[in-house]
Structure formats: C-alpha cells, structure tokens
C-alpha cells in the first residue's frame, strides 16, 4: 500500500517562521529547566501568535478544570544529566536504568 | 500477569503523562491483559519531539539516547507516541523502539486480544461502531510497516479495529497532518488543517475518529471547539484512542473512566450505539422466534 505509507504533506508553514523559532526556544527552555515539556508552556506560546488570545486562555482554563492538563510541570530527577546531554558534555556517570 | 510475560521498557512521553493520561492507563492495562509486561524507563526525559532536533540535531539525539541508555539491557522500548518512537529510532535503530500499536498487532498478541474480546460473548457497543482511522503524518516512520499485521491489505490500526468488531471507514483525511506542534507556532495554519480533517470526517459517515497518537488526539479533541467556533457551528466529533476501542470491546469497566477524560464526550455516541444494538438484537430474536413457526407450517 505505497499510497498509504507515504508521508502526509505537512502544513504549509515555513520552518523559519517566527512562531516556529519561538516554539523551539520554549522547548529548549523547558527541557533545560525540567527535562520534560509542560503542555501549558506550549499553549502559552500558541496564545502569543493569536489575534484573540483571551478566548484560547479560557479554553485552557476549561482544559485544566477538566483535568486534561496538569497544573504543575513534571521534572526529571537527574536534571543535570539532561543538561549535559543538551550541551553535548560526556556523561561520566553510569546509567542507573 | 503470567510468569512467562514478555518484558518491554516503556517510554510514556510528555503527552501521555499530561493530557493523554487515559491513553497511558489504557496501554498499561491492555499490555497486562495480553501478558506483555511494560517496565517504565526510570526518570525518562523528553525525546526532543523533533523541535529540538530542528534546532540542534546533536542535542536531540542525545536526549533520545539518554532514554535508551536508561532502558534495561537489550529490551525493546515501547511507546504510545509515534513522534517519540521515531526520535528513539533515529538515535539508535529501527529495532530499538516500537509503537504499542505494532506490539498489539503482532499475531500472537492479536490472538490473545481476540480471545479476551471473544470471552465477553458480545461485541457491544463496538459492534455497530463505524470508525475513521487517523494516522497523521508521523505514522509511516513509527509504525505500521514492520508487523505484517495487514495481510489483507489493512494497516495494524485497521486490523485491530476490525478485531474489536468496529467497521473501518475509508476517508480522505486519514493521512492529513493534525497540525502537530505547528498548531502552537502558527495556529491559524493549524486550525485550517484541522478544519479540513473535520470536513473530511463529516463526509466519511463515520461515528468517531480513532487515533494511535496522543498528539493528534489532543489536537483533534481539544481544538475542535475552537475550529467549530470559527466556523460558527458546533463540532462534536468523538476522538478515541485505539486502546479505548479495544477496551470497550473487552467490556473493561475502566474504559468509562478513560473516556470521561476526553474534552469532547463520546458518551452520547456510546448511548446511541447501545440503543441501536439492543434494537438489532430484539429484531434478531423476533426473527428467530418466527422462523421455526413458519417451518412447522
């Protein structure tokens, strides 16, 4: 089924658009700070690109009340190892599994 | 869980730990039922989700590598997110990670799923459910090509849905991009992509969209309100995780709890399916009663 296996066309956006750049920044900030990406931070980035951000903010509150989003971010315990991975420093400690 | 359970390392991913907790719970429950033991990767981190890869490829690979290093020994890493699976594979090899769909579509596990569904004795409410399988754009990289589950030219997702008793509808939007993370960086473009998906879904005549990606699920489930509002019409499209459909077919009580976490409630659809199934059964029963009388005459 070659037609089904082929990669779907991506949304017509430029990879260098300012919103994409901002999203990358947020991702790196989140991973540097906690090791995992908090969805609320990504939603906040989305609001920055919208004409009427207040409406989407209400939607986010509804998602929070519906237990769809976590209020507080989760954090990796060994955050130093994640930061080392990001900066490309060799990890001298043995992986604990 | 039997003593002979096959052990896999489990990588939940950021979304399964947040907005798709019901997906995470259903994966764990189903894996347990088919004797596949999932052991969490201790202290896992974000896989980079492609966004980091675009900014710094080496950093993206290192993030994925850290997760693989923490997975025990030579175990295959199983994840429910095709984006995470693709990233983990890029950092190691295609054999290092697999999507939970590929795992459950394996012939031996499919047999066990079929036995569990068969043990319930009936296929309600899934028996009369028409599903539109949504693959998104990450799937060709992450799942569906290794298992050989689709001998009859069906994908693993279609094979599992058929196994659950649902009818699979062919539709145009199945391979469209859900907007992905671009929905967050260029929301106007993302909303337009979603609008096209819902337009295709309306034309398909299906009852619900079924996904195997927590990211696609979140975008389709949580943002359909926004898409509908912009079009000045109410959109109420139930978006289900494939694991939930299997759980419904197995009559698992926990399925109700998982479905309750969806933004767009699927309970209206399920109630309708239960009523339709009851009517069908009653009609079948009546036909069975009248048949012998006619034969006697």
Interface residues (C-beta under 8 A of the other chain):
Chain A: X1 X4 X5 X6 X7 X8 X9 X10 X11 X12 X13 X15 X17 X19 X20 X22 X23 X24 X27 X28 X30 X31 X35 X36 X37 X38 X39 X42 X43 X45 X46 X49 X50 X55 X56 X59 X63 X66 X67 X68 X69 X70 X74 X76 X77 X78 X81 X82 X85 X86 X87 X88 X91 X95 X96 X97
Chain B: X14 X15 X17 X18 X19 X42 X43 X44 X45 X46 X48 X49 X51 X52 X54 X55 X56 X58 X59 X62 X63 X65 X66 X69 X70 X71 X72 X135 X136 X137 X140 X141 X144 X145 X150 X153 X155 X174 X175 X176 X177 X179 X180 X181 X182 X183 X184 X185 X186 X187 X188 X189 X190 X192 X193 X218 X222 X225 X226 X229 X261 X263
